[in-house]
Amino acid sequence: MTTQDSKLQFDTMDAGDFKDFAKAMTDYIAEYLENIRDRQVVPSVKPGYLRPLLPDQAPEKPEPWTAVMADIERVVMSGVTHWHSPRFHAYFPTANSYPSIVADMLSGAIACIGFTWIASPACTELEVVMLDWLGQMLGLPDEFLARSGGEAGGVIQGTASEATLVALLGAKAQAMQRIKEDHPDWTDSEIVSKLVGYCNKQAHSSVERAGLLGGVKLRLLKPDAKRCLRGDILRTAMEEDISKGLIPFYVVATLGTTSSCTFDDVDEIGDVCQVHNVWLHVDAAYAGSAFICPEFRYLMKGIHKADSFNFNPHKWMLVNFDCSALWLKKPRWIVDAFNVDPLYLKHDQQGSAPDYRHWQIPLGRRFRALKLWFVLRLYGVENLQKHIRKHVALAHLFEKLCISDERFELFEEVTMGLVCFRLKGSNELNEELLRRINGRGKIHLVPSKIDDVYFLRLAICSRFTEESDIHFSWDEVKASAEEVFKSYKE
């Protein structure tokens, strides 16, 4: 077989075809996003809908790209929940922007696996600088940044869940070394059986999951009346455990809880952690993006007392998933815990730059810093701040509409882009309200429950959302409430 024959047999898309395909896809994406408001937010499909739409087996012969494009609406879009619709208000936002999409194209083209510096120097070095840029934008203390000249620095994880587990494992390694020095006769299993971590009962479920994966006890503490974990609550819990022979080693403070976007008191918690030599990790997955706006930084008071800090630019800062930023004051505890150094991964520049494979759970990593670089340059800090402030203002607009109707009440103070609200009355009444809202198919919300109180969450998710969309969503809520009250009267 000649080289030409090989090319004909295996390379079914040349550069010209790629340009045509990519141009067609770019046009499709732009039209999809610009007209996303017109699509039904949640699809009306049932589990298993897709299999009958496809052949039973993969094609033996290559198909033209035009055939694939022709099937996108029929196969894929018919089953897509449109997270970027201005009428999607569930969960928290997932970020999206044209600069980030283009950066992902370049990342896919370079297709490096940047586990070491030498595997692709730009992949590591751009990440180091971008995490410094981002940290400065948030107002993080210099002791978190690589530019400080110490060992500290930032790294891009896949998710906040990974960041929480990475920090826990670093805290575990640090605690075990310290305890072994004091008790050289204790075995590893004896030490691990005594370790205990803490978080707000309202912390994300991934914090509890990190405890399970890390093989340690984790206590979920009841917060105060404002759903805030305070220093005195933590201190009491630690003293109880110490009296039982347990060893506190790790605390997660949440800035912006998932259920209702409340904020733990990092300053007070940090004081308790310092007294007991306990690692403090701060999880600001959603709300952390808002700290690029100086007026919200009061919520992170005491951040200098933390050992690690994480937030997700891929939630609210226009950087497409996945991009979760984690800063570590002393990454050596992570590196030592994860360091497996086979000969084939060694290189001459070891020690001169981070090898990020030691800072994370997986070995492989994509060139994700490109997305940050593109977004920060093509938006600029000023426009990113405007984006955050606009979403917060839209949430306050919905809040104002809620409190203007005497049938409704707020469950939580509105601080960011989330409104927690309910009909005055029973949980059953509000469960029926949500069924009616989502059943109408015009907007999409999800509920939560705290202290046996069921409420609805409306998050501002799309960068396309305008005041008119908020009024539309409020009209849907009111119409659904009318249906509920009518059905109850009948």
C-alpha positions in Angstrom: 0.0 0.0 0.0 1.4 3.4 -1.0 1.4 6.4 1.3 -1.2 8.0 -1.0 -3.4 4.9 -0.7 -3.0 5.1 3.1 -4.1 8.7 3.1 -7.1 7.9 0.9 -8.1 5.1 3.2 -7.7 6.6 6.6 -7.7 10.4 6.3 -11.3 11.1 5.4 -11.2 14.9 6.2 -8.5 17.1 4.8 -7.8 20.7 5.7 -10.3 22.0 3.2 -13.1 19.8 4.4 -12.2 20.8 8.0 -12.5 24.5 7.1 -15.9 24.0 5.5 -17.1 21.8 8.4 -15.8 24.2 11.1 -17.3 27.2 9.3 -20.7 25.5 9.1 -20.5 24.5 12.8 -19.5 28.1 13.8 -22.5 29.5 12.0 -24.7 26.9 13.6 -23.4 27.7 17.1 -23.8 31.4 16.7 -27.4 31.0 15.4 -28.2 28.5 18.2 -27.0 30.9 21.0 -28.4 34.0 19.5 -31.8 32.4 19.1 -31.8 30.2 22.2 -34.6 32.2 23.9 -37.0 30.7 21.3 -36.3 27.1 22.3 -38.2 25.1 24.8 -36.0 25.1 27.9 -36.4 21.4 28.9 -37.0 18.8 26.2 -40.2 16.7 26.2 -38.4 13.4 25.7 -38.5 10.2 27.6 -35.5 8.0 28.7 -34.3 5.9 25.7 -35.6 8.4 23.2 -32.4 8.5 21.3 -31.6 4.9 20.4 -34.4 4.5 17.8 -33.0 7.6 16.1 -29.7 6.0 15.3 -28.6 2.8 13.5 -27.9 -0.3 15.5 -24.2 -0.2 14.6 -21.5 2.3 13.6 -21.1 2.9 9.9 -18.6 0.7 8.1 -17.8 3.5 5.5 -17.2 7.2 6.3 -20.2 9.5 6.0 -19.9 13.1 4.7 -19.8 15.8 7.4 -23.0 17.3 5.9 -24.9 14.2 7.0 -23.7 14.7 10.6 -24.7 18.4 10.5 -28.1 17.4 9.2 -28.7 15.1 12.1 -27.8 17.5 15.0 -31.3 19.0 15.4 -33.0 15.6 15.1 -30.8 13.6 17.3 -29.1 15.9 19.7 -31.0 19.1 20.1 -34.3 17.3 20.5 -32.9 16.0 23.9 -30.9 19.0 25.1 -31.7 21.1 28.2 -30.8 24.6 27.2 -28.7 25.8 30.2 -28.0 29.1 28.4 -31.6 30.0 27.8 -32.5 33.2 29.6 -35.4 31.2 31.0 -33.3 28.4 32.5 -33.1 29.2 36.3 -32.1 25.9 37.8 -29.0 24.9 39.8 -26.3 27.6 39.3 -25.1 29.0 35.9 -22.6 27.2 33.8 -20.5 29.8 31.9 -20.3 30.2 28.2 -18.8 32.8 25.8 -17.5 33.0 22.3 -13.9 33.7 23.3 -13.9 30.6 25.5 -15.4 28.4 22.8 -12.7 29.6 20.4 -10.0 28.9 23.0 -11.4 25.3 23.4 -11.0 24.9 19.6 -7.3 25.8 19.9 -6.8 23.6 22.9 -8.4 20.7 20.9 -6.1 21.4 18.0 -2.9 21.6 20.1 -4.1 18.5 21.9 -1.2 18.3 24.4 -1.5 16.4 27.7 0.3 18.8 30.0 1.2 16.6 32.9 4.7 17.9 33.2 6.4 21.1 32.2 8.4 19.5 29.4 5.2 17.8 28.0 4.2 21.3 26.8 5.9 24.3 28.6 3.3 26.8 27.4 0.5 24.7 29.0 2.1 25.0 32.4 3.5 28.5 32.2 0.3 30.1 30.9 -1.6 28.4 33.8 0.8 29.8 36.4 0.4 33.3 35.1 -3.4 33.1 34.5 -3.9 31.9 38.1 -1.9 34.9 39.3 -4.0 37.2 37.1 -7.2 35.7 38.5 -6.0 35.7 42.1 -5.2 39.4 41.8 -8.6 40.1 40.3 -10.2 38.5 43.3 -8.0 40.4 45.8 -6.4 37.2 47.1 -3.4 37.8 49.4 0.0 37.5 47.8 0.8 34.4 49.9 -1.6 32.5 47.6 0.2 33.6 44.4 3.2 32.3 42.5 4.4 35.8 41.8 5.1 36.1 45.6 8.3 34.1 45.0 7.4 31.4 47.5 6.0 27.9 46.9 2.4 29.0 46.6 0.4 29.2 43.5 -2.8 28.2 41.6 -3.8 25.3 39.5 -6.8 24.5 37.3 -8.9 21.6 38.5 -11.8 20.0 36.7 -14.4 20.8 39.3 -14.8 22.2 42.8 -15.4 18.6 43.9 -11.9 17.7 42.8 -10.5 20.7 44.6 -12.2 19.8 47.8 -10.8 16.3 47.7 -7.3 17.5 46.7 -7.2 19.9 49.7 -8.5 17.2 52.0 -5.8 14.8 51.0 -3.2 17.5 51.5 -4.5 18.2 54.9 -4.5 14.5 55.7 -0.9 14.1 54.6 0.1 17.2 56.7 -1.7 15.9 59.8 -0.3 12.4 59.6 3.3 13.6 59.4 2.8 15.9 62.3 1.1 13.2 64.4 3.8 10.6 63.6 6.4 13.0 64.9 4.5 13.3 68.2 3.5 9.6 68.3 6.0 7.5 66.4 4.5 4.3 67.8 1.1 5.0 66.2 0.3 3.2 62.9 -1.2 4.9 59.9 -4.5 3.2 60.4 -4.6 4.3 64.0 -4.0 7.9 63.0 -6.6 7.9 60.2 -9.2 6.4 62.6 -8.8 9.5 64.8 -8.9 12.2 62.1 -12.0 14.3 61.8 -13.0 17.1 59.4 -15.9 19.7 59.6 -18.2 21.7 57.3 -21.5 23.5 57.4 -24.5 21.1 57.1 -25.4 23.2 54.0 -22.1 22.7 52.3 -22.2 21.0 48.9 -22.6 17.2 49.0 -19.2 16.8 47.4 -17.6 17.9 50.7 -19.1 14.9 52.4 -18.2 12.7 49.4 -14.5 13.9 49.8 -14.5 12.6 53.3 -15.8 9.2 52.1 -13.2 9.1 49.3 -10.4 10.2 51.7 -11.4 7.6 54.3 -11.9 10.0 57.1 -14.7 11.1 59.4 -16.5 14.3 58.5 -18.9 16.2 60.7 -21.7 18.2 59.2 -22.3 21.1 61.7 -25.6 22.8 62.1 -25.1 26.5 61.3 -26.7 29.5 63.0 -30.2 30.9 62.3 -28.8 32.6 59.1 -27.3 29.3 57.8 -23.8 30.6 58.6 -21.1 28.4 60.2 -19.6 30.5 62.9 -16.4 30.2 64.9 -18.1 29.3 68.2 -20.0 26.4 66.6 -16.8 25.0 65.1 -14.9 25.5 68.4 -17.5 23.6 70.4 -17.5 20.7 67.9 -13.7 20.5 67.9 -13.4 20.5 71.7 -16.0 17.7 71.9 -14.0 15.6 69.5 -10.7 16.3 71.2 -12.1 15.2 74.5 -13.0 11.9 72.8 -9.5 11.4 71.6 -10.2 12.5 68.0 -7.9 14.8 66.0 -9.4 17.7 64.0 -7.4 18.2 60.8 -9.6 19.8 58.1 -12.4 22.4 57.8 -14.3 23.5 54.7 -15.8 27.0 54.9 -18.4 27.6 52.2 -18.9 31.0 50.5 -22.2 30.7 48.7 -23.9 27.5 49.7 -25.7 25.6 46.9 -29.2 25.5 48.5 -29.5 29.2 49.4 -26.2 31.0 48.7 -25.3 31.8 52.3 -21.8 32.5 53.6 -19.8 31.0 56.4 -17.7 33.3 58.6 -14.2 32.6 57.3 -12.6 35.1 59.7 -14.0 33.4 62.8 -13.5 29.9 61.4 -9.9 30.8 60.5 -9.1 31.8 64.1 -10.3 28.4 65.4 -8.3 26.5 62.8 -5.2 28.4 63.6 -5.5 27.6 67.3 -5.8 23.9 66.6 -3.4 23.8 63.6 -6.2 22.6 61.3 -6.2 23.1 57.4 -8.9 25.5 56.3 -10.2 25.1 52.8 -12.6 27.8 51.4 -15.1 26.6 48.8 -16.6 29.5 46.8 -17.5 27.5 43.7 -20.3 29.8 42.5 -20.0 33.0 44.5 -16.2 33.4 44.1 -16.6 35.0 40.7 -18.4 38.0 42.3 -15.2 38.8 44.3 -13.8 40.4 41.2 -16.2 43.2 42.2 -14.7 45.0 45.3 -18.1 45.6 46.8 -18.6 41.8 47.5 -15.2 41.1 49.0 -16.4 41.7 52.6 -17.9 38.2 52.3 -14.4 36.7 52.1 -13.0 38.6 55.2 -10.4 36.4 56.8 -9.3 34.7 53.6 -5.7 35.2 54.6 -6.2 32.6 57.3 -7.1 29.9 54.8 -4.7 27.3 53.5 -6.5 26.8 50.2 -9.2 28.6 48.2 -11.3 27.5 45.2 -13.9 28.9 42.9 -15.3 28.0 39.4 -14.7 30.5 36.6 -16.8 27.9 34.6 -19.9 28.8 36.7 -20.2 32.6 36.5 -17.2 34.1 34.8 -17.8 33.3 31.1 -15.2 30.5 30.9 -16.6 27.3 29.5 -16.6 24.1 31.6 -14.2 22.8 32.9 -12.2 25.4 34.7 -12.1 25.3 38.5 -9.4 27.5 40.1 -7.6 26.3 43.2 -4.9 28.2 45.1 -2.6 26.5 47.7 -0.3 28.3 50.2 1.7 25.1 50.6 1.3 22.8 47.6 4.1 20.6 48.8 1.6 18.7 51.0 -0.4 17.9 47.9 2.7 17.1 45.8 4.1 14.8 48.5 0.8 13.0 48.9 0.4 12.5 45.1 4.0 12.1 44.0 4.7 9.0 41.9 7.7 9.7 39.7 8.5 7.1 37.1 11.5 7.5 34.9 9.5 8.2 31.7 8.0 11.3 33.3 11.3 12.8 34.6 12.9 15.7 32.8 15.8 18.1 33.2 13.8 21.1 34.4 12.1 19.4 37.4 11.9 21.7 40.3 12.2 24.8 38.2 8.5 24.9 37.3 5.4 23.1 38.6 4.6 19.7 37.3 0.8 20.0 37.8 0.3 16.2 37.7 1.3 16.3 41.3 -1.3 19.0 42.1 -4.4 17.0 41.0 -6.1 13.6 41.0 -5.8 12.6 37.3 -2.4 12.5 35.6 -3.5 14.0 32.3 -4.7 17.6 31.8 -5.9 19.7 29.0 -4.6 23.2 28.0 -7.4 24.9 30.0 -5.4 28.1 30.7 -6.1 29.2 27.1 -9.8 29.7 28.0 -8.9 32.0 30.9 -6.4 33.9 28.7 -8.8 34.5 25.9 -11.7 35.5 28.2 -9.7 37.8 30.4 -8.2 39.6 27.4 -11.2 39.8 25.2 -13.6 40.9 27.9 -11.3 42.7 30.3 -11.9 42.9 34.1 -14.3 45.9 33.7 -16.7 44.0 31.4 -16.6 40.8 33.6 -17.5 43.0 36.6 -20.4 44.4 34.6 -21.6 40.9 33.8 -21.6 39.9 37.5 -23.3 43.1 38.6 -26.0 42.8 35.9 -26.9 39.2 37.1 -27.1 40.4 40.7 -29.3 43.3 39.7 -31.6 41.0 37.8 -31.9 38.8 40.9 -32.9 41.9 42.9 -35.5 42.7 40.3 -37.1 39.2 40.8 -36.8 39.7 44.5 -38.7 43.0 44.2 -41.4 41.4 42.2 -41.7 38.6 44.8 -42.1 40.9 47.8 -44.6 43.0 45.9 -47.0 40.1 45.9 -48.4 39.3 49.4 -48.9 35.6 48.5 -45.1 35.1 48.3 -42.2 35.3 50.7 -38.4 35.2 50.5 -36.7 32.3 52.2 -33.2 33.9 52.1 -31.7 37.3 51.7 -30.6 37.9 48.1 -26.9 38.5 47.9 -25.8 37.2 44.6 -27.7 36.0 41.5 -30.0 33.6 43.3 -33.5 34.2 44.7 -35.0 31.7 47.2 -38.7 32.2 47.5 -42.0 30.3 48.2 -45.7 30.7 48.5 -46.8 31.5 52.1 -48.2 28.2 53.2 -47.3 24.5 53.3 -44.5 22.6 51.7 -47.2 20.7 49.7 -48.4 24.0 48.3 -44.9 24.9 47.1 -44.3 21.4 45.7 -47.4 21.8 43.6 -46.3 25.3 42.5 -43.0 23.9 41.2 -44.8 21.1 39.4 -47.0 23.6 37.7 -44.1 25.9 36.7 -42.0 23.2 35.2 -45.0 21.5 33.7 -45.9 24.6 31.7 -42.5 24.2 30.0 -41.7 27.9 29.6 -39.1 28.3 32.4 -37.2 25.8 34.5 -36.5 25.9 38.3 -35.4 23.4 41.0 -36.3 23.3 44.7 -34.4 22.9 47.9 -35.3 22.2 51.5 -33.7 23.5 54.7 -34.9 22.7 58.2 -37.9 21.0 56.7 -38.9 24.2 54.8 -39.4 23.6 51.0 -38.7 26.5 48.7 -38.0 27.3 45.1 -34.7 28.6 43.7 -34.5 31.0 40.8 -30.9 31.5 39.6 -29.9 34.0 36.9 -27.9 31.7 34.6 -27.7 33.0 31.1 -25.5 35.8 29.8 -28.4 36.6 27.5 -30.9 37.3 30.3 -32.5 40.7 30.3 -35.1 42.5 32.5 -37.8 41.4 30.0 -36.9 37.7 30.7 -37.2 38.3 34.4 -40.7 39.7 34.0 -41.6 36.8 31.7 -40.4 34.3 34.4 -42.3 36.2 37.1 -45.4 36.0 35.0 -45.0 32.3 34.6 -44.6 31.9 38.4 -47.8 34.0 39.0 -49.8 32.1 36.4 -48.7 28.8 38.0 -49.7 30.1 41.4 -53.1 31.0 40.1 -53.4 27.4 38.8 -52.4 26.0 42.2 -54.9 28.1 44.1 -57.7 27.3 41.6 -57.0 23.6 41.9 -57.1 23.8 45.7 -60.4 25.6 45.6 -61.9 22.9 43.4 
